[in-house]
Amino acid sequence: MTTRISRDDLFAGAIFIGIGAFFCIESLNYDLGSPLRMGPGFLPLALGVLLSTLGLAVAIAGLRNPRDATGDPPSWRAIILILGAIGLFGFTIRGIGFVPGVFTVAFLSAFASRLTNWFGAAVIATGLTVLSTLVFIIGLRLQVPMIGPWLRF
């Protein structure tokens, strides 16, 4: 009897574990603090441990439940749209502001799926913009202008 494993799941699990371990190791260069008074290294450490744990779970699932690889080619449309939207956000966040930046990124990223239409992308972008504004600008008091100087008339 031969045992089949899912190479895709093992590879993805290894990537998650590697990235999580990198964040864990790098977070040790910062003050961790305590759970009540977290330092700048606490969140990267916690997320690194969580990502490594997720990677371990994915790798174990690849050993237990092998799946056949579909062999589908990568969606270049999705890769280009998502990476382009993230790059655009990074270059324009200070100029156009948080709200238009998040809306633009979400709107462009929604088109990574061929099933999304203009209305669906607008709904997704609006919802994500409202949620992000509530969390980051109002809740966490992120010091980024809501509307940037490029859009002031």
N, C-alpha and C positions, 0 to 999 in steps of 0.2 A: 504494500500500500504506500503510495507516495503522498506526501503532504504538500499542498499548494499554499503559497502565501501571496498576499497582495503587495507587490513591490511598490505600487503607488502609495498605499497607506504607510508602508514602512519608510519610504522616502519622505513623505509629508511629515510623519511623526519625527523623523530625525531632524528635519529642518526646524520644526517647532521647538524641539528640545535644544537644538543649537542656539537659536535666537534667544530662547528663554534663559539659557545658561549665560549667554553673553550679557544680557541685561542684569542678571543676578550678580555676576562678577563685577561689572562696571558700577553697579549701585553701591558696592562696598567702598568705593572711593569717596562717598558722601556720608554725611551724618545720617544715621537711620532714625534716631530719636526713639520714641516709644509709641505704642498705639494711641495714647491720649495726646501726645505732642509729636506728631510725625515730622521727621526731618526730610530733606530733599531726596534721600536715597530710599525712603520707605516704600513709596509707590512703585518705582521701578523694580525693587526687589520682590514685592508682592505680585506684580504683573509677570515678572520673569518666572517665578515659581508656578503661577497659574498656567502660563503658556507651556512650560516644561511638562507639567502634569497633563495638560491637554494633549501634548505630543506623545507622551507615554501611552495615554488611552487610545490614541489613533493607531499607534504602532501595535499595541496589543490586539486591537480590533482587526488589524491587517493579518495578524497571525491566526486568529480564531475564525474569522469569516472571510475567506478569500473571495475577491470579486474579480471577474475578468475585466481587463482594461478595455475600454470602448475604442480606443485608438482614434478618437475624434481629434481633429487638429485644433490648436488653440484659437480662441476667438480674438483675432487681432483688433477687431472693432472695439471690443470691450477693453482690451489692454490699452489701446491708444486713448480711448475716451477717459478712462479712469486715471491713468497716469498723467494725461494732459490736463485734466481738471484739477488734480492735486498740485501739479506744477503751476498752473495759472493761479490757484489760491495762494500759494507761497509767494509768487511774484507781485500779486496785486492786493493782498490783504490790507496793507498800510495805506494804499492809495484809494481803494474803493470802499473799504470798511468791512466790518464783520458780516452784517446782514446781507449786503449784495454778494459778498464773497462766498458765503455758505450757500446762498440760493443758487448762484452760478455753478458751483461745484456739484451740488445735488442735482440740478437740472441736467447738466451734461452727463453725469454719471448714470442717471436714470436711463439714458439712451444706450447704455451698454447692452441692455436686453433688447432684442429685436421686437419684443412684444409690447414695449412701452410706446404710447403715443404722446402727443404734445400735452394733452390735458392731464394724463397720468403723471407725466414728468413734472408738470406745474404743481399738482397736488402733493407729490412726494417732496419736491423742493420747498414748498410752503410749509408743510408739516415739519420737515427737518430744520428749517430756518427758525421757526417758532420754538421748537424744543431746544435747539442749540443756544438760542438767545436766552431762554429762561435758565438753562443750566450754566452756561459759561459767562454771560454778561451780567445777569441778575444774581444768580446763585453763587458763583465763584468769583464774581467781580473782576473778570479778566479786563486788563487795561488796554483794550483795543477799541478804537472808535466804531460806533455802530454804523455810521455813514462816513466814509473817508473824504479827504479834501478834493479828490478828483471829481466827486459827484456834487459838490456844493456849487450852487449857482449864485 
